[in-house]
């Protein structure tokens, strides 16, 4: 889907809210051996995690490595 060798997501809380309003974020990371890595960060607030998961699913494939 992302043309990557490895990837995943992790969730973090923001000690200092991004733009003074986003207290959580999900990081999508992708890696391709001998090529590099990509990180896409999705910021959100408590209670909106499901919406972020849906956005990640809808945007799958928009970012990928070239062959």
C-alpha positions in Angstrom: 0.0 0.0 0.0 2.7 2.5 0.9 5.5 0.7 -1.1 7.5 0.5 2.2 9.5 -2.3 3.8 8.2 -1.5 7.3 5.9 1.0 9.0 3.4 1.6 11.7 1.9 4.2 14.0 2.3 5.4 17.5 0.3 7.7 19.7 1.8 10.5 21.9 0.5 13.2 24.1 1.8 16.7 23.6 3.5 18.2 26.7 3.0 21.6 25.0 -0.1 21.6 22.9 0.5 22.2 19.2 -1.0 25.6 18.2 -2.2 25.8 21.8 -5.1 23.5 21.0 -4.0 20.0 19.9 -3.1 17.8 22.9 -2.5 14.4 21.2 -1.0 13.2 18.0 -0.6 10.0 15.9 2.6 9.5 14.0 2.5 7.3 10.9 6.0 6.1 10.0 7.2 4.3 6.9 10.7 3.0 6.1 12.2 1.6 2.9 15.6 -0.2 3.1 18.5 1.7 1.6 16.1 4.6 0.7 14.9 6.5 3.7 11.9 7.0 6.0 8.8 9.2 6.1 6.8 10.4 9.1 3.4 12.0 8.9 1.9 13.5 12.1 -1.8 13.8 12.7 -2.7 16.2 15.5 -6.1 15.8 17.4 -7.8 16.3 20.7 -9.2 13.8 23.2 -12.2 11.8 21.9 -11.3 12.2 18.2 -8.9 9.3 17.8 -11.5 7.3 15.7 -11.8 10.2 13.3 -8.0 10.3 12.9 -7.9 6.6 12.2 -10.6 7.1 9.5 -8.5 10.0 7.9 -5.4 7.8 7.9 -7.3 5.0 6.2 -8.8 7.4 3.6 -5.4 8.9 2.8 -3.5 5.6 2.5 -1.4 5.6 -0.6 -1.1 9.3 -1.0 2.4 9.2 0.4 4.7 6.4 -0.9 8.3 5.7 -2.0 9.3 5.7 -5.6 10.7 2.4 -6.9 
